[in-house]
Amino acid sequence: MKAKSTSKPQEIFLQHPGKSFLINAITGCNLPFHFHAEIEILFCLNGTGTIMAGNYVNSFGEGDLFMIGKNLPHALIQTSEEANLICLQFDQDFLGKRFFYSREFKSVEDLLKRSSRGLKFKVDKEKFLPVFMAMTTGKSIVPVVSVLKALDLLSKERFDSLNSIQFTHDAMGESDLEKINKVFDYTQEHFQETISLEQVSNLLNFTETSFCRYFKLNTGKSYFQYLNEIRIANACKLLIEFGNHDIEEICFSCGFNNPSTFYKQFKKIVKLTPKEYQVKAKKTLQSAVTMVA
């Protein structure tokens, strides 16, 4: 299923009467750019895809776990058919407004605050999966306790912040978010082609100089930095799905005009060469244990 593109992030109102949280399986589908008041945790069991959260764009794979803060616009794109993710959503005050302010939960409170920028973890699937499964199969208070256990475990894990600036719907303003998302949509549809600064500036009726300043102010990065991230994320997906394809062929199919630029940007963003990434991904997939959601 391919998500329909929209120039405005959709606000989602989650309804879960009588429940403290929502937990669902996501299998081989894309999710449109959206936001909601609940904190969300996305845990990838297997497969690959690309995640957008605020101004962050990158590929994900097995063992990657993301914590998306409230009202932080996010999307899943280019998701492989075999991708399986667990999606947990909960209101920060689902146990009461001051529950996480107690000394015992200080580390969890800090974690929830940091989630406003989006967080990425690389976790041990065998360690975390039973905790998430208990949220769906446990009885009595076990599911709620399991949510707390997951948060406690995550508060002890290393993580990377996805955004250097606060990029929530509230912080950015609806008008600015609509404009930026219009550029996101255009880029996602045309990244395989040559995109000029004039083209994207015209989308917002800006001069090129004004557009560059506006985009950097609202995303924390230049437009061409963002474009390269989109292209490299797609290249990562192709390197995994089509291991027999020539790397230079993948380079051109992702919108790069020459292999030299492709290799340079890939190394800069992924911290590996395309071949190193491909070998590492292949080993990970070979050792993966098939999970039934």
Rosetta blueprint (number, residue, H / E / L):
1 M L
2 K L
3 A L
4 K L
5 S L
6 T L
7 S L
8 K L
9 P L
10 Q E
11 E E
12 I L
13 F L
14 L L
15 Q L
16 H L
17 P L
18 G L
19 K L
20 S L
21 F E
22 L E
23 I E
24 N E
25 A E
26 I E
27 T E
28 G L
29 C L
30 N L
31 L E
32 P E
33 F E
34 H E
35 F E
36 H L
37 A L
38 E L
39 I E
40 E E
41 I E
42 L E
43 F E
44 C E
45 L E
46 N E
47 G L
48 T L
49 G E
50 T E
51 I E
52 M E
53 A E
54 G L
55 N L
56 Y E
57 V E
58 N E
59 S E
60 F E
61 G L
62 E L
63 G L
64 D E
65 L E
66 F E
67 M E
68 I E
69 G L
70 K L
71 N L
72 L L
73 P L
74 H E
75 A E
76 L E
77 I E
78 Q L
79 T L
80 S L
81 E L
82 E L
83 A L
84 N E
85 L E
86 I E
87 C E
88 L E
89 Q E
90 F E
91 D L
92 Q L
93 D L
94 F L
95 L L
96 G L
97 K L
98 R L
99 F H
100 F H
101 Y H
102 S L
103 R H
104 E H
105 F H
106 K H
107 S H
108 V H
109 E H
110 D H
111 L H
112 L H
113 K H
114 R H
115 S H
116 S H
117 R H
118 G L
119 L E
120 K E
121 F E
122 K E
123 V L
124 D L
125 K H
126 E H
127 K H
128 F H
129 L H
130 P H
131 V H
132 F H
133 M H
134 A H
135 M H
136 T H
137 T H
138 G L
139 K L
140 S L
141 I L
142 V H
143 P H
144 V H
145 V H
146 S H
147 V H
148 L H
149 K H
150 A H
151 L H
152 D H
153 L H
154 L H
155 S H
156 K L
157 E L
158 R L
159 F L
160 D E
161 S E
162 L L
163 N L
164 S L
165 I L
166 Q L
167 F L
168 T L
169 H H
170 D H
171 A H
172 M H
173 G L
174 E H
175 S H
176 D H
177 L H
178 E H
179 K H
180 I H
181 N H
182 K H
183 V H
184 F H
185 D H
186 Y H
187 T H
188 Q H
189 E H
190 H H
191 F L
192 Q L
193 E L
194 T L
195 I L
196 S L
197 L H
198 E H
199 Q H
200 V H
201 S H
202 N H
203 L H
204 L L
205 N L
206 F L
207 T L
208 E H
209 T H
210 S H
211 F H
212 C H
213 R H
214 Y H
215 F H
216 K H
217 L H
218 N H
219 T H
220 G L
221 K L
222 S L
223 Y H
224 F H
225 Q H
226 Y H
227 L H
228 N H
229 E H
230 I H
231 R H
232 I H
233 A H
234 N H
235 A H
236 C H
237 K H
238 L H
239 L H
240 I H
241 E H
242 F L
243 G L
244 N L
245 H L
246 D L
247 I H
248 E H
249 E H
250 I H
251 C H
252 F H
253 S H
254 C L
255 G L
256 F L
257 N L
258 N L
259 P H
260 S H
261 T H
262 F H
263 Y H
264 K H
265 Q H
266 F H
267 K H
268 K H
269 I H
270 V H
271 K L
272 L L
273 T L
274 P H
275 K H
276 E H
277 Y H
278 Q H
279 V H
280 K H
281 A H
282 K H
283 K H
284 T H
285 L H
286 Q H
287 S L
288 A L
289 V L
290 T L
291 M L
292 V L
293 A L
